[in-house]
Amino acid sequence: MVLHSTLGRRHRGTALAAGLVFTLWFTWFLVTWLGMPDSYPSPLCPGNVPPWWPDFVPA
């Protein structure tokens, strides 16, 4: 609503681009901030690859 009321009245494409950029940035922020455990890298996985991971699949 903020983008539509500020940018959308004159520059519709700019409002859509700004909304897309903000959404991508916010998603990246949440994934990296909430998804990263405090114990990374794990001491149980040397090289950050679990022991059960198959060799033919790149990690």
C-alpha positions in Angstrom: 0.0 0.0 0.0 2.9 2.4 0.8 4.5 1.8 -2.6 1.2 2.2 -4.4 0.4 5.4 -2.7 3.8 6.9 -3.1 5.3 5.6 -6.4 2.3 3.8 -8.0 0.4 6.9 -8.9 3.0 8.2 -11.4 5.5 5.3 -11.8 3.7 2.0 -11.7 6.7 0.0 -13.0 9.0 1.6 -10.4 6.5 0.7 -7.6 6.4 -2.9 -8.8 10.2 -3.1 -9.1 10.7 -1.6 -5.7 8.2 -4.1 -4.2 9.9 -7.0 -5.9 13.4 -5.9 -4.7 12.1 -5.4 -1.1 10.4 -8.8 -1.1 13.5 -10.6 -2.3 15.7 -8.7 0.2 13.3 -9.4 3.1 13.1 -13.1 2.2 16.9 -13.4 2.0 17.2 -11.7 5.3 14.7 -14.0 7.0 16.2 -17.1 5.6 19.8 -16.2 6.6 18.9 -14.7 10.0 16.4 -17.3 11.1 17.7 -20.3 9.2 21.3 -20.2 10.4 21.8 -22.2 13.6 24.2 -20.9 16.2 26.3 -24.1 16.0 27.2 -23.7 12.3 29.5 -25.3 11.2 28.7 -28.5 13.1 31.5 -30.2 14.9 29.9 -33.6 13.9 30.3 -32.8 10.2 33.9 -32.2 9.1 33.9 -30.0 6.0 30.2 -29.3 6.6 29.3 -32.5 4.8 27.4 -35.2 6.8 28.9 -38.7 6.9 25.9 -40.2 5.2 26.0 -37.9 2.2 26.8 -39.8 -1.0 30.1 -38.9 -2.8 28.5 -38.6 -6.2 26.3 -35.7 -5.1 28.2 -32.4 -4.8 27.8 -30.7 -1.4 
